[in-house]
Amino acid sequence: MADEKEKETSELLVADMQRKIKEAFEVFDHELNNTVDVREIGTIIRSLGCCPNEGELHDLLAEVEEEEPTGYIRFEKFLPVMTNILLERRYRPIPEEVLLRAFEVLDPTKRGYLSKEELIKYMTEEGEPFSQEEMEEMLSAAIGPESNFIHYRDYITMMVIDEN
């Protein structure tokens, strides 16, 4: 009996995940033909609580693209791949305390903030550089318009995805 109940719970979980995937996909299916522009896949995946880096996103696209890339991704190919990603809990967001420690490394005097210039320098010169578009998006969300600073504790709280 327990196995039956477990199987039922698992099936409900998968059905719920697939409904969420479909809803996220449909937001970008402007032609209503079960396809989305390949450039929207990253946004769709992130809206589902996953945070792949550029390399992981590239690998994922290779998995869901047609043999001859068309610039579009079909829902039928995307659904099983995305379902597995969610079931395996891949590309989980970085925990809040890890993000905080990372910002504190960039702020050795423990001011609690970074200037816009410092943030741009770190985001474009270190590690995997942000694109211009990503940089502008982050700055518009992170930098206080009056102060020109990022108070990173507030920013982290705002950007962390609540798992529940």
C-alpha positions in Angstrom: 0.0 0.0 0.0 2.8 2.4 0.9 4.4 1.8 -2.6 1.1 2.7 -4.3 0.8 5.9 -2.2 4.5 6.9 -2.9 4.0 6.3 -6.7 0.8 8.4 -6.7 2.7 11.3 -4.8 5.6 11.0 -7.3 3.2 11.2 -10.3 1.5 14.2 -8.8 4.8 15.9 -8.3 5.9 15.3 -11.9 2.5 16.5 -13.2 2.8 19.7 -11.1 6.3 20.2 -12.4 5.2 19.7 -16.0 2.3 22.1 -15.6 4.8 24.8 -14.3 7.2 24.1 -17.2 4.3 24.4 -19.7 3.1 27.7 -18.1 6.7 29.1 -18.2 7.2 28.0 -21.8 3.8 29.4 -22.9 4.8 32.9 -21.8 7.4 33.0 -24.6 5.4 31.0 -27.2 4.3 34.1 -29.0 3.1 32.2 -32.1 1.2 29.7 -30.0 2.8 26.9 -31.9 4.6 25.1 -29.1 8.0 26.7 -29.9 10.0 29.4 -28.4 13.0 31.4 -29.6 16.2 29.7 -28.5 17.3 32.9 -26.8 14.4 32.7 -24.3 15.4 29.3 -22.9 17.7 30.7 -20.3 14.9 33.0 -19.0 12.4 30.1 -18.9 14.8 27.9 -17.0 15.6 30.7 -14.5 11.9 31.4 -14.0 11.6 27.8 -12.8 14.2 28.4 -10.1 17.2 27.0 -11.8 20.5 29.0 -12.1 22.7 27.3 -14.8 25.9 29.1 -15.7 26.6 29.9 -19.4 28.4 26.6 -20.1 25.6 24.6 -18.5 23.0 26.5 -20.5 24.9 25.9 -23.7 25.0 22.1 -23.0 21.3 22.1 -22.2 20.5 23.9 -25.4 22.5 21.3 -27.4 20.3 18.7 -25.7 16.9 20.3 -26.7 17.8 21.8 -30.1 16.9 20.2 -33.4 19.7 18.3 -35.3 19.7 21.2 -37.7 19.3 24.3 -35.4 16.3 26.4 -36.4 16.6 29.1 -33.8 13.5 27.7 -32.1 13.0 25.1 -29.4 10.0 22.7 -29.5 8.1 22.1 -26.3 8.1 18.3 -26.9 11.9 18.3 -26.7 12.1 20.8 -23.8 9.6 19.2 -21.5 11.4 15.8 -20.7 14.8 17.5 -20.3 13.4 20.2 -18.0 11.4 17.7 -16.0 14.6 15.7 -15.3 16.5 18.9 -14.4 13.8 19.7 -11.8 13.6 16.2 -10.5 17.4 16.0 -10.1 17.4 19.5 -8.5 20.2 20.5 -10.9 21.3 24.1 -11.2 20.2 25.0 -7.7 20.6 28.6 -6.6 23.6 29.4 -4.4 22.6 29.7 -0.7 22.2 33.2 0.8 25.1 32.8 3.2 27.5 31.8 0.4 26.5 34.9 -1.6 27.0 37.1 1.4 30.5 35.7 2.0 31.4 36.3 -1.7 30.3 40.0 -1.4 32.2 40.3 1.9 35.4 39.2 0.1 34.9 42.1 -2.3 34.4 44.4 0.6 37.4 43.8 2.9 36.7 46.9 5.0 33.2 45.5 5.8 31.4 48.7 4.8 28.3 46.7 3.8 28.2 48.1 0.3 30.1 48.4 -3.0 30.2 51.3 -5.3 28.7 51.0 -8.8 32.3 51.3 -10.2 33.6 48.5 -8.0 30.7 46.3 -8.9 31.2 46.9 -12.6 34.9 46.1 -12.3 34.3 42.8 -10.5 31.5 41.7 -12.8 33.4 42.4 -16.0 37.0 41.7 -15.1 36.8 38.6 -12.9 35.6 35.0 -13.6 32.9 34.5 -16.2 32.3 38.1 -17.3 28.8 39.5 -17.5 27.4 40.6 -20.9 26.5 44.3 -21.3 22.8 43.3 -21.1 23.3 41.2 -17.9 25.3 44.0 -16.4 22.6 46.7 -17.1 19.9 44.4 -15.7 21.8 43.7 -12.5 22.8 47.4 -12.0 19.2 48.5 -12.4 18.1 46.1 -9.7 21.1 46.4 -7.4 22.3 50.0 -7.4 20.4 52.5 -5.3 19.5 55.4 -7.7 20.4 58.1 -5.2 23.5 56.6 -3.6 25.1 54.8 -6.6 25.9 52.0 -4.2 24.8 48.3 -3.8 24.0 47.5 -0.3 24.6 43.9 -0.8 22.7 42.4 2.2 19.5 44.0 0.9 20.2 42.9 -2.7 20.9 39.3 -1.7 17.7 39.1 0.3 15.8 40.4 -2.8 17.4 38.0 -5.3 17.4 34.8 -3.3 14.8 32.3 -4.6 12.6 31.0 -1.8 12.6 27.2 -2.2 9.2 26.8 -0.4 
